[in-house]
Protein backbone atom coordinates (compact mmCIF):
# COMPACT_ATOMS: atom_id res chain seq x y z
CA UNK A 1 0.00 0.00 0.00
CA UNK A 2 1.26 3.44 -0.83
CA UNK A 3 1.45 6.31 1.61
CA UNK A 4 -1.19 9.00 1.41
CA UNK A 5 -0.31 12.33 -0.29
CA UNK A 6 0.47 13.88 3.09
CA UNK A 7 2.98 11.09 3.81
CA UNK A 8 0.88 9.22 6.37
CA UNK A 9 0.59 5.48 6.07
CA UNK A 10 -2.87 4.28 5.02
CA UNK A 11 -5.06 2.91 7.75
CA UNK A 12 -6.04 -0.71 7.42
CA UNK A 13 -9.39 -2.02 8.54
CA UNK A 14 -12.77 -0.47 8.08
CA UNK A 15 -11.94 3.00 6.82
CA UNK A 16 -15.54 3.56 5.78
CA UNK A 17 -16.47 3.87 9.44
CA UNK A 18 -13.65 6.37 10.05
CA UNK A 19 -13.26 5.17 13.63
CA UNK A 20 -10.02 5.40 15.47
CA UNK A 21 -8.95 2.14 17.12
CA UNK A 22 -9.89 3.59 20.54
CA UNK A 23 -13.37 4.51 19.30
CA UNK A 24 -13.75 1.07 17.75
CA UNK A 25 -12.66 -0.55 21.03
CA UNK A 26 -15.39 1.37 22.86
CA UNK A 27 -17.88 0.35 20.16
CA UNK A 28 -16.76 -3.27 20.52
CA UNK A 29 -17.32 -3.11 24.27
CA UNK A 30 -20.80 -1.65 23.75
CA UNK A 31 -21.75 -4.18 21.06
CA UNK A 32 -20.37 -7.05 23.18
CA UNK A 33 -22.40 -5.96 26.22
CA UNK A 34 -25.58 -5.68 24.15
CA UNK A 35 -25.04 -9.12 22.58
CA UNK A 36 -24.21 -10.65 25.97
CA UNK A 37 -27.34 -9.10 27.50
CA UNK A 38 -29.55 -10.32 24.66
CA UNK A 39 -28.03 -13.78 24.91
CA UNK A 40 -28.94 -13.99 28.60
CA UNK A 41 -32.35 -12.34 28.40
CA UNK A 42 -35.17 -14.72 29.36
CA UNK A 43 -36.92 -16.23 26.38
CA UNK A 44 -39.46 -18.82 25.46
CA UNK A 45 -37.85 -22.19 24.78
CA UNK A 46 -37.57 -22.89 21.06
CA UNK A 47 -37.36 -26.35 19.61
CA UNK A 48 -33.76 -26.85 18.49
CA UNK A 49 -33.21 -26.88 14.76
CA UNK A 50 -30.01 -26.72 12.79
CA UNK A 51 -30.54 -23.68 10.57
CA UNK A 52 -33.22 -21.77 12.46
CA UNK A 53 -33.52 -18.06 13.13
CA UNK A 54 -31.52 -18.47 16.35
CA UNK A 55 -28.47 -19.68 14.41
CA UNK A 56 -28.80 -16.76 11.98
CA UNK A 57 -28.89 -14.39 14.96
CA UNK A 58 -25.69 -15.95 16.33
CA UNK A 59 -23.92 -15.77 12.97
CA UNK A 60 -25.05 -12.18 12.39
CA UNK A 61 -23.98 -11.06 15.85
CA UNK A 62 -20.52 -12.56 15.46
CA UNK A 63 -20.14 -11.20 11.94
CA UNK A 64 -20.76 -7.73 13.43
CA UNK A 65 -18.38 -8.42 16.32
CA UNK A 66 -15.70 -9.47 13.84
CA UNK A 67 -16.02 -6.27 11.82
CA UNK A 68 -15.85 -4.08 14.91
CA UNK A 69 -12.99 -6.13 16.42
CA UNK A 70 -10.95 -5.70 13.23
CA UNK A 71 -11.55 -1.94 13.36
CA UNK A 72 -10.57 -1.94 17.04
CA UNK A 73 -7.32 -3.84 16.42
CA UNK A 74 -6.51 -3.33 12.74
CA UNK A 75 -3.00 -4.76 12.96
CA UNK A 76 -3.81 -7.81 15.10
CA UNK A 77 -3.46 -11.26 13.59
CA UNK A 78 -6.75 -12.67 12.33
CA UNK A 79 -6.25 -15.85 14.31
CA UNK A 80 -5.91 -13.90 17.57
CA UNK A 81 -9.15 -12.02 16.93
CA UNK A 82 -10.87 -15.27 15.95
CA UNK A 83 -9.70 -17.00 19.14
CA UNK A 84 -10.89 -14.07 21.25
CA UNK A 85 -14.29 -14.03 19.56
CA UNK A 86 -14.61 -17.81 19.87
CA UNK A 87 -13.81 -17.44 23.57
CA UNK A 88 -16.55 -14.82 23.89
CA UNK A 89 -18.99 -17.22 22.22
CA UNK A 90 -17.97 -19.94 24.66
CA UNK A 91 -18.48 -17.57 27.61
CA UNK A 92 -21.97 -16.77 26.33
CA UNK A 93 -22.85 -20.47 26.10
CA UNK A 94 -21.52 -21.17 29.61
CA UNK A 95 -23.42 -18.17 30.99
CA UNK A 96 -26.60 -19.39 29.29
CA UNK A 97 -26.16 -22.85 30.82
CA UNK A 98 -25.70 -21.38 34.29
CA UNK A 99 -28.30 -18.60 34.11
CA UNK A 100 -31.49 -20.59 34.81
CA UNK A 101 -33.47 -18.08 32.74
CA UNK A 102 -34.73 -20.46 30.10
CA UNK A 103 -31.51 -20.38 28.12
CA UNK A 104 -29.50 -23.46 27.26
CA UNK A 105 -25.97 -23.96 26.03
CA UNK A 106 -25.55 -25.37 22.57
CA UNK A 107 -22.59 -26.51 20.51
CA UNK A 108 -24.62 -25.59 17.42
CA UNK A 109 -24.80 -21.99 18.68
CA UNK A 110 -21.04 -21.93 19.12
CA UNK A 111 -20.61 -23.28 15.59
CA UNK A 112 -22.95 -20.55 14.32
CA UNK A 113 -20.79 -17.99 16.17
CA UNK A 114 -17.70 -19.33 14.40
CA UNK A 115 -19.49 -19.22 11.05
CA UNK A 116 -20.25 -15.55 11.74
CA UNK A 117 -16.57 -14.89 12.50
CA UNK A 118 -15.58 -16.62 9.26
CA UNK A 119 -18.14 -14.63 7.29
CA UNK A 120 -16.87 -11.42 8.88
CA UNK A 121 -13.29 -12.13 7.82
CA UNK A 122 -14.49 -13.17 4.35
CA UNK A 123 -16.40 -9.90 4.00
CA UNK A 124 -13.32 -7.94 5.03
CA UNK A 125 -11.24 -9.84 2.48
CA UNK A 126 -13.79 -9.06 -0.24
CA UNK A 127 -13.78 -5.37 0.68
CA UNK A 128 -9.98 -5.33 0.63
CA UNK A 129 -9.95 -7.04 -2.78
CA UNK A 130 -12.51 -4.64 -4.23
CA UNK A 131 -10.55 -1.62 -3.00
CA UNK A 132 -7.20 -2.71 -4.47
CA UNK A 133 -8.05 -2.04 -8.14
CA UNK A 134 -9.61 1.32 -7.26
CA UNK A 135 -6.47 2.36 -5.37
CA UNK A 136 -4.13 1.29 -8.20
CA UNK A 137 -6.22 3.14 -10.83
CA UNK A 138 -5.67 6.46 -9.02
CA UNK A 139 -1.89 6.29 -9.46
PyMOL commands that set and color helices and strands:
alter all, ss='L'
color gray80, all
select helices_A, chain A and resi 15-17+21-40+53-72+78-99+107-137
alter helices_A, ss='H'
color red, helices_A
deselect
rebuild
show_as cartoon
